[in-house]
Amino acid sequence: MPKKKAKPVHRVTGTLNLVELTKAGSALTLEVFQKKRKLGTIVIGQGSFSWFGHKRRQEKEWSWSAFAKLMDREAYLK
């Protein structure tokens, strides 16, 4: 019997703004959706990783070393 295909739950759209790799303003912006509801926006720049939650005006920003510590804690210490 064939397996049923899973329906997609999440969708991510992206925008790459490349002024120049070494200049400020170069960033990858990813918008994360769950079905039709926007969960938030991720902005990945040269110096930091930022998260804008759904309908938030302020971002939560981490340096790359702080983001690595956060991911290590979430991935390995649970």
C-alpha positions in Angstrom: 0.0 0.0 0.0 1.5 3.4 -1.0 2.3 5.8 1.8 0.3 9.1 2.1 2.2 12.2 1.2 2.6 14.6 4.2 1.1 18.0 3.6 3.6 20.9 4.1 3.2 22.7 7.4 6.0 25.3 7.1 7.1 27.6 4.3 10.1 29.8 4.2 10.7 32.6 1.7 14.0 34.4 1.3 15.5 37.6 0.1 19.3 38.1 -0.4 20.5 41.7 -0.3 24.1 41.7 -1.4 25.5 45.2 -1.6 29.0 43.8 -1.2 30.0 41.0 1.1 32.2 43.2 3.3 29.8 46.1 3.7 27.0 46.7 6.2 23.6 46.1 4.7 24.4 42.7 3.2 22.0 40.2 4.6 19.9 37.2 4.0 16.3 37.7 5.1 14.1 34.6 5.7 10.4 34.8 6.5 9.0 31.7 8.2 5.3 30.8 7.9 3.2 28.0 9.4 0.4 27.4 6.9 -0.8 31.0 6.3 0.3 32.5 9.6 3.7 34.3 9.7 5.8 33.1 12.6 8.6 35.6 12.2 11.6 36.8 10.2 15.2 35.8 10.5 17.9 38.2 9.3 21.4 36.8 8.8 24.1 39.3 8.4 27.9 39.3 8.5 28.1 40.1 12.2 24.9 38.8 13.7 21.7 36.7 13.6 18.4 38.5 14.3 14.9 37.3 14.9 11.7 39.4 14.5 8.7 37.6 16.0 5.2 37.8 14.5 4.1 41.4 14.6 7.1 42.5 16.6 8.9 45.8 16.0 12.0 45.1 18.1 14.4 42.4 17.1 16.3 39.9 19.2 19.9 40.0 18.0 22.8 37.6 18.8 26.4 37.7 17.8 27.5 34.6 16.0 29.3 33.3 19.1 26.3 33.9 21.3 24.0 32.3 18.7 26.3 29.2 18.6 26.1 28.9 22.4 22.3 29.2 22.3 22.1 26.5 19.6 24.5 24.2 21.5 22.4 24.6 24.6 19.1 23.9 22.8 20.4 21.0 20.8 22.6 19.1 23.2 21.6 19.9 26.8 18.0 19.0 26.8 
